[in-house]
């Protein structure tokens, strides 16, 4: 019988993490490293990988490789897939963490429904949904042959719930249709993949609640009032679920969307 410590051990395994230099991406990378796994860190060109590499190297002895990839571009994604498939190393875990979240001033994004643009919609779906399909398809064979394979997709509470616009009143924040639709599609893609590439690869989704990033105080107070645990999430709140789904702790878990939201969706 395996021990809990043994089930958590990722030594000899390698994980691909997209959006690796972002707040949650860095916590994901640190979690994999703590469990002994090697890392492929992927983010957009000109990303600063040095901070996360330094954080990891100061604590853990693992192999780290950084690869630039514009997930919005099919050719860039295909180059990433080709590079990984041809590197003669195993790939056991893919964590599709990168997301198109836009900015408040992005044209056709945070605005009235009538003014949300098809172009921005397409950009969001390309990164949040199409890129996950593409990477999963292109790397599935390598995952299968590597063993202990797990794909983890970062979805959102807005993939399962409609927006509460009262949270945003008096702020420049909003809730674009493309973000919610792409995350809802990602949850369904997770379920579809979980049966299609079983039993060799497990596929699960994580739906985070709102993460505190110095949003307007008015929004934060409203959000916290709606959350049973009384606060917004921190990046560290996702370490446990990443450890669980990446490792053999979840060896009999697939097709699930696990909501990490402090109870926000319970109502």
C-alpha positions in Angstrom: 0.0 0.0 0.0 1.4 3.4 -1.0 1.9 6.1 1.6 0.5 9.6 1.2 4.0 10.9 0.8 4.7 8.4 -1.9 1.5 9.2 -3.8 2.5 12.9 -3.8 6.0 12.3 -5.1 6.5 13.7 -8.6 10.2 12.9 -8.8 11.0 11.7 -12.4 8.0 13.4 -13.8 7.8 16.6 -15.8 5.0 19.2 -16.0 4.2 21.8 -18.6 2.8 25.0 -17.1 1.4 27.8 -19.3 1.0 31.3 -18.0 4.0 30.4 -15.8 5.1 33.9 -14.8 1.7 35.0 -13.5 0.7 34.9 -9.9 -1.1 31.6 -10.0 1.4 30.2 -12.5 4.3 30.8 -10.1 2.5 29.0 -7.3 1.7 26.1 -9.6 5.4 25.9 -10.6 6.6 26.1 -6.9 4.1 23.3 -6.0 5.3 21.0 -8.7 8.9 21.7 -7.8 8.2 21.0 -4.1 6.9 17.6 -5.0 10.1 16.9 -7.0 8.8 17.4 -10.5 10.7 18.9 -13.4 9.2 21.9 -15.1 8.6 23.3 -18.6 7.6 27.0 -18.0 5.7 28.6 -20.9 4.6 32.2 -21.3 4.4 34.9 -23.9 7.6 36.2 -25.5 9.6 38.6 -23.4 8.3 37.3 -20.2 10.6 37.5 -17.2 11.2 34.0 -16.0 14.1 34.8 -13.8 12.0 35.6 -10.6 10.2 32.2 -10.6 13.4 30.4 -11.6 15.2 32.0 -8.7 12.4 31.1 -6.2 12.5 27.5 -7.3 16.3 27.1 -7.5 16.8 28.6 -4.1 14.7 25.8 -2.5 14.6 22.8 -4.9 16.9 20.8 -7.1 14.9 20.1 -10.3 15.3 20.7 -14.0 13.7 23.9 -15.4 13.2 24.8 -19.1 11.5 28.0 -20.2 9.9 28.3 -23.6 8.2 31.4 -25.1 4.8 30.8 -26.8 2.1 33.1 -28.0 -0.9 30.9 -27.3 -3.1 33.1 -29.4 -1.1 32.1 -32.5 -1.6 28.6 -34.0 1.9 28.5 -35.5 3.5 29.5 -32.2 1.5 26.7 -30.4 2.5 24.2 -33.1 6.2 25.1 -32.6 5.9 24.5 -28.9 4.2 21.1 -29.5 6.9 20.1 -32.0 9.7 21.1 -29.6 8.3 19.1 -26.7 7.5 16.1 -28.8 11.0 16.0 -30.2 13.0 16.6 -27.0 13.3 12.9 -26.1 12.1 13.6 -22.5 8.9 12.5 -20.8 5.9 14.7 -20.3 3.5 13.6 -17.5 1.5 16.7 -16.7 0.0 19.7 -18.6 -1.4 22.6 -16.6 -3.3 24.9 -18.9 -3.2 27.9 -16.7 -2.7 30.8 -19.2 -5.8 32.9 -19.9 -6.9 35.8 -21.9 -8.4 38.1 -19.2 -8.0 41.4 -21.1 -7.8 44.9 -19.6 -10.5 47.3 -18.8 -9.4 49.6 -21.6 -9.2 46.9 -24.2 -11.6 47.8 -27.0 -14.7 45.6 -27.2 -14.0 43.9 -23.8 -15.3 45.5 -20.6 -18.2 47.4 -22.1 -21.9 47.1 -22.7 -23.0 43.9 -24.3 -23.9 45.8 -27.5 -20.3 47.0 -27.8 -18.4 43.8 -27.0 -16.5 43.1 -30.2 -16.4 39.8 -32.2 -12.6 40.3 -32.6 -12.0 40.4 -28.9 -14.4 37.5 -28.4 -12.3 35.5 -30.9 -9.0 36.4 -29.1 -10.4 35.2 -25.8 -11.7 31.9 -27.2 -8.4 31.3 -29.0 -6.4 31.5 -25.8 -8.8 30.2 -23.2 -10.3 27.3 -25.2 -8.7 26.6 -28.6 -5.2 26.6 -27.3 -6.1 24.0 -24.7 -7.6 21.8 -27.3 -4.5 22.2 -29.5 -1.9 21.5 -26.8 -3.9 18.5 -25.4 -4.3 17.0 -28.9 -0.7 17.6 -30.0 0.8 16.3 -26.8 -1.6 13.4 -26.0 0.6 10.7 -27.4 3.6 11.9 -25.4 1.5 12.0 -22.2 0.3 8.5 -22.8 3.7 7.0 -23.3 5.2 8.9 -20.3 2.7 7.5 -17.8 0.9 8.9 -14.8 -0.6 11.4 -17.2 -2.7 14.3 -16.0 -4.1 17.4 -17.7 -5.4 20.2 -15.5 -7.4 23.0 -17.0 -7.8 26.3 -15.1 -11.5 27.3 -15.6 -13.4 29.8 -13.5 -16.5 30.3 -11.3 -17.8 32.2 -14.3 -17.7 29.0 -16.3 -20.5 27.7 -14.1 -22.3 30.8 -12.8 -23.7 33.9 -14.4 -22.3 37.3 -13.5 -23.6 39.3 -10.5 -23.4 42.8 -11.9 -24.1 44.4 -8.5 -20.5 43.6 -7.6 -19.2 46.0 -10.3 -21.3 49.1 -9.8 -19.2 52.2 -9.3 -16.0 50.5 -10.7 -14.5 50.2 -14.2 -14.6 46.4 -13.8 -16.9 44.1 -15.8 -17.7 40.6 -17.0 -17.3 40.1 -20.7 -19.3 37.4 -22.4 -16.2 35.9 -24.1 -14.5 35.2 -20.8 -17.5 33.3 -19.3 -18.3 31.4 -22.5 -14.7 30.3 -23.0 -14.4 29.1 -19.4 -17.7 27.3 -19.6 -16.5 25.7 -22.8 -13.3 24.7 -21.1 -15.2 22.8 -18.4 -17.1 20.9 -21.0 -13.9 20.2 -23.0 -12.5 18.8 -19.8 -15.3 16.3 -19.5 -15.2 15.4 -23.2 -11.4 14.8 -23.1 -11.7 12.8 -19.9 -13.7 10.1 -21.7 -11.9 10.4 -25.1 -8.3 10.0 -23.9 -9.0 7.7 -21.0 -7.7 5.5 -19.4 -4.2 6.7 -20.1 -4.7 10.3 -19.3 -6.8 11.9 -16.5 -8.3 15.3 -17.3 -9.8 17.6 -14.7 -10.6 21.3 -14.3 -10.2 23.8 -11.5 -12.5 26.7 -11.2 -11.0 29.5 -9.0 -13.0 32.1 -7.3 -11.9 35.7 -7.4 -8.3 36.3 -6.5 -7.4 39.4 -4.6 -5.3 41.7 -6.8 -5.9 45.1 -5.3 -9.2 45.5 -7.0 -11.3 48.6 -6.0 -12.2 48.5 -2.3 -15.9 48.7 -3.1 -15.7 45.5 -5.3 -13.7 43.6 -2.7 -16.1 44.4 0.1 -19.1 43.3 -2.0 -17.3 40.1 -3.1 -16.2 39.2 0.4 -19.8 39.7 1.7 -21.0 37.1 -0.8 -18.3 34.6 0.1 -18.9 32.2 3.1 -15.2 32.2 4.0 -15.3 36.0 4.1 -12.3 36.8 1.8 -11.1 36.7 -1.7 -8.6 34.0 -2.7 -4.8 34.2 -2.7 -2.6 32.4 -5.2 -1.4 30.1 -2.4 -5.0 28.8 -2.0 -4.5 26.7 -5.2 -1.4 24.8 -4.1 -3.3 22.0 -2.5 -5.5 21.3 -5.5 -2.6 21.4 -7.9 -0.7 18.9 -5.7 -3.8 16.7 -5.6 -4.6 16.6 -9.3 -0.9 16.5 -10.5 0.0 13.5 -8.4 -1.3 10.0 -7.8 -3.3 11.3 -4.9 -6.0 11.7 -7.5 -5.2 8.5 -9.5 -8.9 7.6 -9.7 -10.2 11.1 -10.4 -11.1 12.3 -13.9 -13.7 14.5 -15.6 -14.2 16.7 -12.6 -14.5 20.5 -12.2 -13.3 21.3 -8.7 -14.4 24.7 -7.5 -12.0 26.6 -5.2 -14.0 29.7 -4.3 -14.4 29.9 -0.5 -18.1 28.9 -1.0 -18.9 31.7 -3.5 -21.0 29.5 -5.7 -22.9 27.8 -2.9 -25.9 30.1 -3.0 
